[in-house]
Amino acid sequence: MSEVNPASGNDVATMSEDEKQLASLGYKQELKRSWSGFSNFAISFSIISILAGCFTTFGQGWNAGGPAAIAWGWPVLAALILCIGLCLSELVSAFPTSGGIYWWASKLGGPKAGYYTGWLNLIGLVAIVASVAYGCATFFDLTLGFLSTSYHSGNLNTIFLYFIGVLLIVGLANIFSSHLLAVFNNISVWWHVLGAAAVILILVIVPAHHASASMVFTSTVNNTGFFGGKTSGVGYLFIVLPIGALLTQYTITGYDASAHLSEETHGASTAAAKGIWRSIFYSAIGGWVLLLAFLFAVQNQSDVTKGGGGVAVIFSQALSSRWGGSVLLISAIGQLFCTMACLTSCSRMLFAFSRDGAVPGHKMWSKLSAKRVPVAGVILAVIVSVIITLPALVKVDINGAPVPIAFYAVVSIGVIGLYWCFAIPIWKRLKMGDAFVPGEWNLGKKYKVLSVIALLDVVLVTFMAFMPTSTLGVPWDSGFAWKYVNYTILVVPTAMILLWIYWHLSVKKWFTGPRQTIDLGPDMSSASLP
């Protein structure tokens, strides 16, 4: 007679291999396991979304480096990010849980490491949801401006209403069905592949002429105001260029979604691992080709710089209103898919973290609906996304060109939250050395050099995310105003201080890390399960 686990009510003998592995980690199968390996890859690929980041943060790369920095910087930075992804792939293979990065940090470094990692991950994911949704709203507004001469784009109040609308749409989609989300993510992959290909073809065929290879691969820009606009010297190399790195570091992020959805994926120990590194690899290739298409479509470099460096300026130069509007619409729809996937990842992380009691009101956020979806968590993520993006209602112009300072700040908060939380389990795994028990997919001895490279990239990200977008955002500049400030430097340290206070006043007295939701019987011990 087979053993029945008292916590789950499941017959051990009839449990799938995924359920057994999850049980060995202390959890019963609560979320619906309906995602294929392709769907798992699809959600990370959708969140990376070259139709989102390459379009929305292109201006940051242009203003802080220019064409050459984008053309050469993307593949170099993408290679560094792939090192991070490979390290995370090894970890998710060993520990395929929805808690993902937080769970790994707790397992390898104890409750305190897990606590800070979980909150950084949560902060980063909420900020990414907000930034992608706002980018989607902005590009929908630009699309209407291109396609209709009577529509006046750029009104911040209107864009914010679109932003709320985007969040409502993706929120309802997330609440409705987990299976439907998997379908949407599968569609999203093909939208990104075919959409990016369509954009590239349009930019190759339609413009009357193209920029020279010399302009694309050698010309530089410093539109930040730092160092008098110089595009050479130590200041340009070590201050200006890292600011422009936001383009790559923001675009290729969110791939931890494959880990957060591992409890809903078949064959998670290998599928989730492959989902992480493959989403980075294919996005890196597609994104580079897409960015080169943008650069070669430039008709007048100085006008792009004067216009703030955004892709819309390039499209208005190179394409008719109909073609330009079509390209922007392809991007906006891709960003809608991306927002949907980001919210899924965020709500699953909130569910897992709350399941272990680490979030105030945890009983509400860890509660599942009849469709086995954390509805309250979805709603909370939407509300917080709106709140942290409120500064986007303030209009900001630099040298006469509109610059989305608030958008870049939310982007930076997301980037630093995610990369800091990645760094903690990678560091802990590096320290464990051969004591770490790898899963089916692992790096072997290569984990040492890859971990070091990954951690060095996090140092670069930290510097980049805290830097002001222009000189107007530093107190000693004569034109300083608070609306120009990259408020990442205020939000992140404040959040960390509050988390430190919360830990010492309360959390450390009761938080023990991941809680088991299943009683391990003799047939379900970690030693007897794969």
Secondary structure, DSSP 8 states (H G I E B T S, - for coil): ---B-TTT--BGGG--HHHHHHHHTT----S---B-HHHHHHHHHHHHTTTTHHHHTHHHHHHEE-HHHHHHHHHHHHHHHHHHHHHHHHHHHH---TTTHHHHHHHHH-HHHHHHHHHHHHHHHHHHHHHHHHHHHHHHHHHHHHH-TT-----HHHHHHHHHHHHHHHHHHHHH-HHHHHHHHHHHHHHHHHHHHHHHHHHHHSSSS---HHHHHH--EE-S-GGGG-SSSHHIIIIIHHHHTHHHHHHS--TTHHHHTGGGBTTHHHHHHHHHHHHHHHHHHHHHHHHHHHHHT-S-HHHHHHTTS-HHHHHHHHS-HHHHHHHHHHHHHHHHHHHHHHHHHHHHHHHHHHHTT-STTHHHHT---TTS--HHHHHHHHHHHHHHTGGGGS--EETTEE--HHHHHHHHHHHHHHHHHHHHHHHHHHHHGGGS---SS--GGGHHHHHHHHHHHHHHHHHHHHS-SSGGGSTTSTT--GGG--THHHHHHHHHHHHHHHIIIIIHHH--SS--SS---GGG-TTT--
